[in-house]
């Protein structure tokens, strides 16, 4: 699965990051609210200097939920947090 490979590849760039996969090729139906985002994270184990993938964990949630959280967070930024 692409989300699995992307999480493993991203681990080499930033070990604590998540990869968000959005299947826009399937089309977006805002009235149906059915577009799912997959958030995935690779877990590696290390032993005697050797590193190997142990698992990729993930969560699926609706794109509209992500959009609402994003708007909610970014619209409540106070002026104290803005650098002039």
N, C-alpha and C positions, 0 to 999 in steps of 0.2 A: 504494500500500500504506500502511496506517495507520502502520507503524513508520517509514516514510520521512518522512511528513509530521510525525510527532511529533518526530523528530530535528531536522528543520529548524526547527520551532517552538521547541523547547527551546534551540536555539543562540542565540536572541535573549535568553533568560533567563540561561543560563550556557554560555559558549562551549566549555568543556572537559568538559562533562558527557556522560553516556551516557543513553540511554533504554532501559528494559527493558520489553519487551512480553510478557505472559503470556496465552495464549488460554484463559482460564478458561471461556469460553462453550462450548468444545469438550468440557468435562468433564475431570476429573482421574482417571487410572487408576493409582494408586500401584503396583499389582502388575505392570502392564505397563511402567511407567517410560518412557512415551512422550511426556509433555508437554514441549514445547520452548519455551525462553525465547529471544527475539531481543533482543540488545543492539545498539543502533545509535548512530552518531555522525555528525553532519553536518560536512562539510568545506567551508569557504568560501574563495574567493580575493578579494583586495582589490587594486584598481588605481585609482590617482588618486582615492581617496575613494569609489569605487563598490565595492560588495560583491555577489558572486553565488555561488550554490551551485555547487560543483564536483562533489561526490559525497556519497553517504551510504554509509558502510561499516558492516558488521555481522558478527555472529557468532551462531550458534545453538548452544545447549547444553541438556542435560537439566535440568529443574527440580530433580530430586533431587540433582544435582551442586551446584547453587547452594545448596540447603538444607543439604547436608552441610558445605560451606565456611562458610556463615553460622554454623551451630552450632559448628563447630570453632573459628572465630575468636572468637566471642563467649563461648565457655566457657573460653577461656584468658586472659582479661583479668586482669592482676595487680592486687592491691590498690593498687600504686603509681600506677596509671592512674585510679583512682577518686577523684574529688574529694569530700571530705566537706563 
